[in-house]
Amino acid sequence: MADVIDPPILAPNRRSRVVTHGDQRAPNRAMLRAVGFGDDDFDKPIIGVADGQSTITPCNSGLGGLSDRAEAALRDAGGMPQRFGTITVSDGISMGTEGMKCSLVSREVIADSIETVCRGQSMDGLLAVGGCDKNMPGALIAIARLDIPSVFVYGGTIRPGRLGDEDLTIVSVFEAVGEYAAGRIPLERFREIEGHACPGSGSCGGMYTANTMSSAIEALGLSLPGSSTMSAVDEEKADSAAASGEALLRLIADDVRPRSLMTREAFENAITVVMAIGGSTNAVLHLLAIARAAEVPLTIDDFETIRLRTPHLCDLKPSGRYVATDLHRVGGIPLVMKMLLREGLLHGDCLTVTGKTVSENLADVPDAPPSGQDVVRPFDRPVYPIGHLAILRGNLAPEGAVAKTSGMRSTRIEGPARVFESEEEAMAAILADRIRPGDVLVIRYEGPKGGPGMREMLSPTSALIGRGLGDSVGLITDGRFSGGTYGLVVGHVAPEAAVGGPLALLRDGDRITIDAERNLIEVALDDAEMARRRADWTPPPPRYRAGVLHKYALLVGSASEGAVTG
């Protein structure tokens, strides 16, 4: 990533060696002197610190302090950190609005921005600091593309809000919307939930997308052991950021690149952990995208293979009782990984950013959950005997779809389609009491291209749960679901409606079956009828004709391959 005549990646310090008189790099040195470099600093590795600090969301509001600690540690360890910002979009704030279309788009913008700076400035290493949902996969995509020594630092989880004896999260508020609209709680209770749900900095507290991806990255070996479930406001999180900087300098000294860590086996470890902790459906989308950037062969069907051999061990929100800080208190991801390793479900020889293997990192970690708690269950008493993220196929999803089975009383529903052309249309029908038990809601044209941006359907699913319909109504979409979603819902349906996928051909009253036990999603229409309807179908006009959403819609691929743009 230095001179065009050099290999794409250079050995540590190659770029920053002392420049002789007349060397064409002298202007580069002059520019760096203006930002604090002295003569001795040009022999040090130059480290990019990608800081996602912002006050747009509590997820990212504390990242600047972590970047400060990491930057100081890098300097003390002999590096020259150069800090730059990257963006975020708050899923929780944009949820249910047009702005949610920008959430998945932000993953690509984050990846592109980090890659652009590190390539443009010829960085020797990268320390990425992120909090909200798309910060993490965006940073990992950039890390995989760049393949320079790198460490990811998670900003930490929010502590749960409290109302009486009840733990609250942001999903509590979304569900309260449905409860209040249905007359199940008074306005005063609704306002109390809203006022107490988010007590300070940190990413959403259940095993939603942010905590799922931080856990997956720890299992992948790209962040320090134990760091993925720490509270954002605890001192150990800042200490971990400093230790991450020190670890990065060691990786640079030993020339350990991310792609040597991001192996097929490491991705299998990450998927296994996601299944064991009950993680978000978004992990499927993001891990596929990261693997593609790392040029690791991984398909949507690999998730189903791993699901069938991995028990669901952790009783975590949204379908369970506990939050990420509870998991951290009893041992965190290292405990879960050690339990899985003991049962032969992890690849213990995968190298990590500590410079040690998974097995070496876990050598002193207990291989059974502590007594007196039920956050993490033993293998002989799991929450569910197999994983919760099922890959469904059928004539509605030839390329596959993703269902989250945890928290479901029934894994099968057959009923009439109620077809909606957008999330807003579906939400209006739910709040107007036009949805009945047994219905299967179809929300289409919300996919990667059709949305564009593949919005999350947390508002409709939470409203259904709040109105007491979570176990009796199905919902399918070519959009996504929040990590806070649970119920009889199927997302990532591919191919999407906007490219002529089967969802585009559905009509009200068509008989739909969702059967997670049989990995089936289908409509009771024969091929001839589907063909007749396809002949009459016309693609909708693009919703945006300029700007970032227009460019995204032109470039983005299928959800079944991670919805990547390149």
Disulfide bonds with the S-S distance in Angstrom:
none
